[in-house]
Amino acid sequence: MKNRIARSLSSTLTLLLVLATVTTLAVPGQNTTQKPAAFEVVSIKLIQPNSGPGRPGMFMNAGPGCSLTGVQVDPRRLAVSAPLFTLISTAYGANCRVPDLMTGGEEWMKTDRWDIEAVLPEGSETYTPAQFVGGNAPKLNSMLQTMLAERFKVAVHREMKEMTVNVLTAGKSPKLTKADENAPGGRRINLRRSPEGMPFMELVAAKLSMSGLAGMLQLATNRQVIDKTGIEGDFNIKVEYDNDGVSRPTIFTVLQEELGLKLESTKEKMEVLVIDRAEKPTAN
């Protein structure tokens, strides 16, 4: 009899503990779902063709469908003009400079340009325009993802795909000029012409890492470049090349002969961002 009473009390106590736990976890009206990061206010306008240079600010131009202009960032505001294709690339950390790394979508996503002005919540993390353009502004990119989903109805997914890539490696004696730690950095690829009028490309960079060089070589080759040099530090680099090898050697030859680096093609599985759906935006 005593054992039966003890077992009954034990069961009752266990039930009460379970109910107390459930009650604590399920407080009426409590929302445990975290809201996605979002801008407070967003203005979206279609930029008419031949409308002029537009807003001043930082820019990036890597070919059709992959450009950002008039980039302005401060603690409470983001302003940028770009095609939707580039906005998706920036928001999701993809690389629109390499065509194979982003697929899907319609042609208007690369041709129509949109002027975006957004108000950030007070206390938002501060980024520079260079960080935003370079994909190093995670909180800002999260807000951009929310805006794209709400206003452009963007949906994407990622998948692995085998593709041809370039791999950057170093020989036994790389010929690299070490950069001054206190010197400013910078990078650009310019179109030049020889005295005879023959076009060629000039790659110039100050205080550039090997991973940074790999990024520039993506622009030069229109292909994903993976840094496997194992070289640390920043360097000053200047080379001239011709994609067709007519007025100058190709970038592959220049890297090996002048810098002691090798750029070779191979097959690797890479993560690809696929655009499943997008619509032209709702009115402001």
C-alpha positions as a Markdown table, in Angstrom:
| # | Residue | x | y | z |
|---|---|---|---|---|
| 1 | Met | 0.0 | 0.0 | 0.0 |
| 2 | Lys | 2.8 | 2.4 | 1.0 |
| 3 | Asn | 4.6 | 1.6 | -2.3 |
| 4 | Arg | 1.5 | 2.3 | -4.3 |
| 5 | Ile | 1.0 | 5.7 | -2.7 |
| 6 | Ala | 4.7 | 6.6 | -3.2 |
| 7 | Arg | 4.5 | 5.6 | -6.9 |
| 8 | Ser | 1.3 | 7.7 | -7.3 |
| 9 | Leu | 2.9 | 10.8 | -5.6 |
| 10 | Ser | 6.0 | 10.3 | -7.8 |
| 11 | Ser | 3.9 | 10.3 | -11.0 |
| 12 | Thr | 2.0 | 13.3 | -9.9 |
| 13 | Leu | 5.1 | 15.3 | -9.1 |
| 14 | Thr | 6.6 | 14.3 | -12.6 |
| 15 | Leu | 3.4 | 15.5 | -14.3 |
| 16 | Leu | 3.5 | 18.8 | -12.5 |
| 17 | Leu | 7.1 | 19.4 | -13.4 |
| 18 | Val | 6.4 | 18.7 | -17.1 |
| 19 | Leu | 3.4 | 21.0 | -17.1 |
| 20 | Ala | 5.4 | 23.8 | -15.4 |
| 21 | Thr | 8.1 | 23.4 | -18.1 |
| 22 | Val | 5.6 | 23.6 | -20.9 |
| 23 | Thr | 3.9 | 26.6 | -19.4 |
| 24 | Thr | 7.3 | 28.4 | -19.0 |
| 25 | Leu | 8.2 | 27.7 | -22.6 |
| 26 | Ala | 4.9 | 28.6 | -24.1 |
| 27 | Val | 4.1 | 32.0 | -22.6 |
| 28 | Pro | 1.0 | 33.4 | -24.3 |
| 29 | Gly | 1.8 | 36.2 | -26.8 |
| 30 | Gln | 5.6 | 35.5 | -26.7 |
| 31 | Asn | 7.1 | 35.5 | -30.2 |
| 32 | Thr | 10.3 | 33.4 | -30.2 |
| 33 | Thr | 10.9 | 33.8 | -34.0 |
| 34 | Gln | 13.5 | 36.4 | -34.7 |
| 35 | Lys | 12.6 | 38.9 | -37.4 |
| 36 | Pro | 14.9 | 39.2 | -40.3 |
| 37 | Ala | 17.2 | 42.2 | -40.5 |
| 38 | Ala | 15.4 | 44.9 | -42.6 |
| 39 | Phe | 15.7 | 48.5 | -43.7 |
| 40 | Glu | 13.3 | 51.0 | -42.1 |
| 41 | Val | 12.3 | 52.6 | -45.4 |
| 42 | Val | 13.2 | 51.8 | -48.9 |
| 43 | Ser | 12.8 | 53.8 | -52.1 |
| 44 | Ile | 13.2 | 52.0 | -55.5 |
| 45 | Lys | 13.1 | 53.7 | -58.8 |
| 46 | Leu | 13.8 | 52.5 | -62.4 |
| 47 | Ile | 16.6 | 54.4 | -64.0 |
| 48 | Gln | 15.7 | 55.6 | -67.4 |
| 49 | Pro | 18.2 | 54.9 | -70.3 |
| 50 | Asn | 20.5 | 57.9 | -71.1 |
| 51 | Ser | 19.5 | 59.6 | -67.8 |
| 52 | Gly | 23.1 | 60.9 | -67.2 |
| 53 | Pro | 25.9 | 59.8 | -64.9 |
| 54 | Gly | 23.6 | 59.6 | -61.8 |
| 55 | Arg | 24.6 | 59.9 | -58.2 |
| 56 | Pro | 28.3 | 60.3 | -57.4 |
| 57 | Gly | 29.9 | 57.6 | -55.3 |
| 58 | Met | 32.0 | 54.5 | -55.4 |
| 59 | Phe | 31.5 | 52.3 | -58.5 |
| 60 | Met | 32.3 | 48.8 | -59.8 |
| 61 | Asn | 31.9 | 47.8 | -63.4 |
| 62 | Ala | 32.7 | 44.2 | -64.4 |
| 63 | Gly | 30.6 | 43.9 | -67.6 |
| 64 | Pro | 26.9 | 43.5 | -68.5 |
| 65 | Gly | 24.7 | 42.9 | -65.6 |
| 66 | Cys | 27.5 | 43.2 | -63.1 |
| 67 | Ser | 28.0 | 46.8 | -62.0 |
| 68 | Leu | 27.3 | 49.1 | -59.0 |
| 69 | Thr | 27.4 | 52.8 | -59.3 |
| 70 | Gly | 26.8 | 55.7 | -56.9 |
| 71 | Val | 27.5 | 53.6 | -53.8 |
| 72 | Gln | 27.0 | 55.6 | -50.7 |
| 73 | Val | 27.0 | 54.2 | -47.2 |
| 74 | Asp | 26.7 | 55.9 | -43.8 |
| 75 | Pro | 25.4 | 54.8 | -40.4 |
| 76 | Arg | 21.7 | 55.4 | -41.3 |
| 77 | Arg | 21.6 | 55.2 | -45.2 |
| 78 | Leu | 22.5 | 53.1 | -48.1 |
| 79 | Ala | 22.3 | 54.4 | -51.7 |
| 80 | Val | 23.2 | 52.3 | -54.8 |
| 81 | Ser | 22.3 | 52.0 | -58.5 |
| 82 | Ala | 22.5 | 48.6 | -60.1 |
| 83 | Pro | 20.8 | 45.9 | -62.1 |
| 84 | Leu | 18.9 | 43.3 | -60.0 |
| 85 | Phe | 21.5 | 40.6 | -61.0 |
| 86 | Thr | 24.2 | 42.6 | -59.2 |
| 87 | Leu | 22.0 | 43.3 | -56.2 |
| 88 | Ile | 21.4 | 39.6 | -55.8 |
| 89 | Ser | 25.1 | 38.9 | -56.2 |
| 90 | Thr | 26.0 | 41.4 | -53.5 |
| 91 | Ala | 23.3 | 40.4 | -51.1 |
| 92 | Tyr | 24.1 | 36.7 | -51.2 |
| 93 | Gly | 27.9 | 36.9 | -51.5 |
| 94 | Ala | 28.0 | 35.4 | -55.0 |
| 95 | Asn | 30.4 | 36.6 | -57.7 |
| 96 | Cys | 28.6 | 38.1 | -60.7 |
| 97 | Arg | 32.0 | 38.8 | -62.3 |
| 98 | Val | 32.3 | 35.1 | -63.1 |
| 99 | Pro | 29.2 | 34.1 | -65.3 |
| 100 | Asp | 29.1 | 30.5 | -64.3 |
| 101 | Leu | 28.8 | 31.2 | -60.6 |
| 102 | Met | 25.3 | 32.8 | -60.9 |
| 103 | Thr | 22.6 | 31.3 | -63.1 |
| 104 | Gly | 18.9 | 31.7 | -63.8 |
| 105 | Gly | 16.8 | 34.8 | -64.1 |
| 106 | Glu | 15.5 | 36.8 | -67.0 |
| 107 | Glu | 17.3 | 39.2 | -69.3 |
| 108 | Trp | 15.7 | 42.3 | -67.7 |
| 109 | Met | 17.5 | 41.5 | -64.4 |
| 110 | Lys | 20.8 | 42.4 | -66.2 |
| 111 | Thr | 19.6 | 45.3 | -68.3 |
| 112 | Asp | 17.2 | 47.3 | -66.1 |
| 113 | Arg | 19.0 | 49.4 | -63.6 |
| 114 | Trp | 17.4 | 50.4 | -60.3 |
| 115 | Asp | 18.1 | 53.3 | -57.9 |
| 116 | Ile | 17.9 | 52.1 | -54.3 |
| 117 | Glu | 17.8 | 54.4 | -51.3 |
| 118 | Ala | 17.3 | 52.8 | -47.9 |
| 119 | Val | 17.2 | 54.0 | -44.3 |
| 120 | Leu | 19.0 | 51.8 | -41.8 |
| 121 | Pro | 17.7 | 51.2 | -38.3 |
| 122 | Glu | 19.4 | 53.3 | -35.6 |
| 123 | Gly | 22.4 | 51.7 | -34.1 |
| 124 | Ser | 23.2 | 49.6 | -37.2 |
| 125 | Glu | 26.7 | 48.4 | -37.8 |
| 126 | Thr | 28.8 | 50.9 | -39.8 |
| 127 | Tyr | 30.4 | 49.8 | -43.1 |
| 128 | Thr | 32.4 | 51.5 | -45.8 |
| 129 | Pro | 31.3 | 51.5 | -49.5 |
| 130 | Ala | 34.4 | 49.3 | -50.2 |
| 131 | Gln | 33.2 | 46.7 | -47.7 |
| 132 | Phe | 29.7 | 46.7 | -49.2 |
| 133 | Val | 31.0 | 46.3 | -52.8 |
| 134 | Gly | 33.5 | 43.7 | -51.7 |
| 135 | Gly | 30.9 | 41.6 | -49.9 |
| 136 | Asn | 32.2 | 42.3 | -46.4 |
| 137 | Ala | 29.1 | 43.9 | -44.9 |
| 138 | Pro | 27.1 | 41.0 | -43.5 |
| 139 | Lys | 24.4 | 42.9 | -41.6 |
| 140 | Leu | 23.8 | 45.2 | -44.6 |
| 141 | Asn | 23.7 | 42.3 | -46.9 |
| 142 | Ser | 21.0 | 40.6 | -44.7 |
| 143 | Met | 18.9 | 43.8 | -44.9 |
| 144 | Leu | 19.4 | 43.7 | -48.7 |
| 145 | Gln | 18.2 | 40.1 | -48.9 |
| 146 | Thr | 15.0 | 41.0 | -47.0 |
| 147 | Met | 14.3 | 43.9 | -49.3 |
| 148 | Leu | 14.9 | 41.8 | -52.4 |
| 149 | Ala | 12.5 | 39.1 | -51.1 |
| 150 | Glu | 9.8 | 41.6 | -50.2 |
| 151 | Arg | 10.0 | 44.1 | -53.1 |
| 152 | Phe | 11.4 | 42.0 | -56.0 |
| 153 | Lys | 10.0 | 38.6 | -54.8 |
| 154 | Val | 13.5 | 37.1 | -55.1 |
| 155 | Ala | 14.0 | 33.4 | -54.3 |
| 156 | Val | 17.4 | 31.7 | -54.7 |
| 157 | His | 19.1 | 28.4 | -53.9 |
| 158 | Arg | 22.6 | 27.1 | -53.9 |
| 159 | Glu | 24.0 | 24.0 | -55.6 |
| 160 | Met | 27.3 | 22.4 | -56.3 |
| 161 | Lys | 28.4 | 22.2 | -60.0 |
| 162 | Glu | 31.6 | 21.0 | -61.6 |
| 163 | Met | 33.2 | 23.7 | -63.8 |
| 164 | Thr | 36.5 | 24.9 | -65.2 |
| 165 | Val | 38.4 | 27.2 | -62.9 |
| 166 | Asn | 41.9 | 28.7 | -62.8 |
| 167 | Val | 44.3 | 27.8 | -60.0 |
| 168 | Leu | 47.0 | 30.3 | -59.0 |
| 169 | Thr | 50.2 | 28.6 | -57.7 |
| 170 | Ala | 53.7 | 29.8 | -57.0 |
| 171 | Gly | 57.0 | 28.5 | -58.4 |
| 172 | Lys | 60.2 | 28.0 | -56.4 |
| 173 | Ser | 61.3 | 31.7 | -56.7 |
| 174 | Pro | 58.3 | 34.1 | -57.0 |
| 175 | Lys | 59.4 | 37.6 | -58.2 |
| 176 | Leu | 57.2 | 39.8 | -56.1 |
| 177 | Thr | 57.7 | 43.3 | -54.7 |
| 178 | Lys | 56.8 | 43.6 | -51.1 |
| 179 | Ala | 54.5 | 46.5 | -50.3 |
| 180 | Asp | 55.1 | 49.1 | -47.6 |
| 181 | Glu | 52.8 | 48.5 | -44.7 |
| 182 | Asn | 52.0 | 52.2 | -44.3 |
| 183 | Ala | 51.4 | 52.8 | -48.0 |
| 184 | Pro | 47.8 | 53.1 | -49.3 |
| 185 | Gly | 46.3 | 50.2 | -51.3 |
| 186 | Gly | 44.6 | 50.3 | -54.6 |
| 187 | Arg | 43.8 | 48.2 | -57.6 |
| 188 | Arg | 42.7 | 48.7 | -61.2 |
| 189 | Ile | 42.7 | 47.1 | -64.7 |
| 190 | Asn | 43.1 | 49.7 | -67.5 |
| 191 | Leu | 42.7 | 49.5 | -71.2 |
| 192 | Arg | 45.8 | 51.0 | -72.9 |
| 193 | Arg | 47.1 | 51.4 | -76.4 |
| 194 | Ser | 50.6 | 51.0 | -77.8 |
| 195 | Pro | 52.2 | 53.8 | -79.9 |
| 196 | Glu | 51.0 | 51.8 | -82.9 |
| 197 | Gly | 47.5 | 52.0 | -81.6 |
| 198 | Met | 47.3 | 48.3 | -80.5 |
| 199 | Pro | 45.1 | 47.7 | -77.4 |
| 200 | Phe | 46.4 | 45.9 | -74.4 |
| 201 | Met | 45.4 | 45.6 | -70.7 |
| 202 | Glu | 47.3 | 46.9 | -67.7 |
| 203 | Leu | 46.8 | 45.4 | -64.2 |
| 204 | Val | 48.1 | 47.7 | -61.5 |
| 205 | Ala | 47.8 | 47.0 | -57.7 |
| 206 | Ala | 49.3 | 48.4 | -54.6 |
| 207 | Lys | 49.3 | 46.5 | -51.3 |
| 208 | Leu | 47.6 | 43.5 | -52.8 |
| 209 | Ser | 47.5 | 40.0 | -51.2 |
| 210 | Met | 47.5 | 36.8 | -53.3 |
| 211 | Ser | 43.8 | 36.3 | -52.7 |
| 212 | Gly | 43.3 | 39.9 | -53.9 |
| 213 | Leu | 45.3 | 39.1 | -57.0 |
| 214 | Ala | 43.2 | 36.0 | -57.6 |
| 215 | Gly | 40.1 | 38.3 | -57.5 |
| 216 | Met | 41.6 | 40.6 | -60.1 |
| 217 | Leu | 42.5 | 37.7 | -62.3 |
| 218 | Gln | 38.9 | 36.7 | -62.3 |
| 219 | Leu | 38.2 | 39.9 | -64.0 |
| 220 | Ala | 41.1 | 39.3 | -66.4 |
| 221 | Thr | 40.0 | 35.8 | -67.3 |
| 222 | Asn | 36.2 | 35.8 | -66.7 |
| 223 | Arg | 36.7 | 32.6 | -64.7 |
| 224 | Gln | 36.8 | 31.7 | -61.0 |
| 225 | Val | 40.4 | 31.9 | -59.7 |
| 226 | Ile | 41.5 | 29.9 | -56.6 |
| 227 | Asp | 44.6 | 31.1 | -54.7 |
| 228 | Lys | 46.8 | 28.1 | -53.9 |
| 229 | Thr | 50.1 | 30.0 | -53.7 |
| 230 | Gly | 50.5 | 29.8 | -49.9 |
| 231 | Ile | 52.2 | 33.2 | -50.0 |
| 232 | Glu | 51.3 | 35.6 | -47.2 |
| 233 | Gly | 51.7 | 39.4 | -47.2 |
| 234 | Asp | 50.9 | 42.3 | -49.5 |
| 235 | Phe | 52.7 | 43.2 | -52.7 |
| 236 | Asn | 52.9 | 45.9 | -55.5 |
| 237 | Ile | 52.1 | 44.4 | -58.9 |
| 238 | Lys | 52.1 | 45.9 | -62.4 |
| 239 | Val | 51.8 | 43.8 | -65.5 |
| 240 | Glu | 50.7 | 44.3 | -69.1 |
| 241 | Tyr | 48.9 | 41.6 | -71.1 |
| 242 | Asp | 46.7 | 41.0 | -74.1 |
| 243 | Asn | 43.9 | 38.5 | -73.9 |
| 244 | Asp | 44.6 | 37.4 | -77.5 |
| 245 | Gly | 48.4 | 37.5 | -77.2 |
| 246 | Val | 48.8 | 39.9 | -80.1 |
| 247 | Ser | 50.1 | 43.2 | -78.7 |
| 248 | Arg | 51.4 | 41.7 | -75.5 |
| 249 | Pro | 51.8 | 38.2 | -74.0 |
| 250 | Thr | 48.7 | 36.6 | -72.4 |
| 251 | Ile | 48.1 | 37.0 | -68.7 |
| 252 | Phe | 49.1 | 33.3 | -68.2 |
| 253 | Thr | 52.5 | 34.0 | -69.8 |
| 254 | Val | 53.1 | 37.3 | -68.0 |
| 255 | Leu | 52.4 | 35.9 | -64.6 |
| 256 | Gln | 54.9 | 33.0 | -65.1 |
| 257 | Glu | 57.7 | 35.0 | -66.8 |
| 258 | Glu | 57.5 | 38.3 | -64.8 |
| 259 | Leu | 56.1 | 37.2 | -61.3 |
| 260 | Gly | 57.1 | 33.5 | -61.1 |
| 261 | Leu | 53.4 | 32.6 | -60.6 |
| 262 | Lys | 51.4 | 30.0 | -62.6 |
| 263 | Leu | 47.8 | 30.2 | -63.6 |
| 264 | Glu | 46.4 | 26.8 | -64.8 |
| 265 | Ser | 42.9 | 25.6 | -65.7 |
| 266 | Thr | 41.4 | 22.6 | -64.0 |
| 267 | Lys | 38.0 | 21.1 | -63.1 |
| 268 | Glu | 36.6 | 21.6 | -59.6 |
| 269 | Lys | 33.2 | 21.5 | -57.9 |
| 270 | Met | 32.0 | 25.0 | -57.0 |
| 271 | Glu | 29.0 | 26.5 | -55.2 |
| 272 | Val | 26.6 | 28.2 | -57.7 |
| 273 | Leu | 23.9 | 30.6 | -56.8 |
| 274 | Val | 20.7 | 29.9 | -58.8 |
| 275 | Ile | 18.0 | 32.5 | -59.2 |
| 276 | Asp | 14.6 | 30.7 | -59.0 |
| 277 | Arg | 12.3 | 33.6 | -59.2 |
| 278 | Ala | 12.2 | 37.5 | -59.3 |
| 279 | Glu | 9.6 | 40.1 | -60.3 |
| 280 | Lys | 9.9 | 43.8 | -61.1 |
| 281 | Pro | 9.4 | 45.7 | -57.8 |
| 282 | Thr | 6.3 | 46.9 | -56.2 |
| 283 | Ala | 5.7 | 50.7 | -56.2 |
| 284 | Asn | 7.2 | 52.8 | -53.4 |
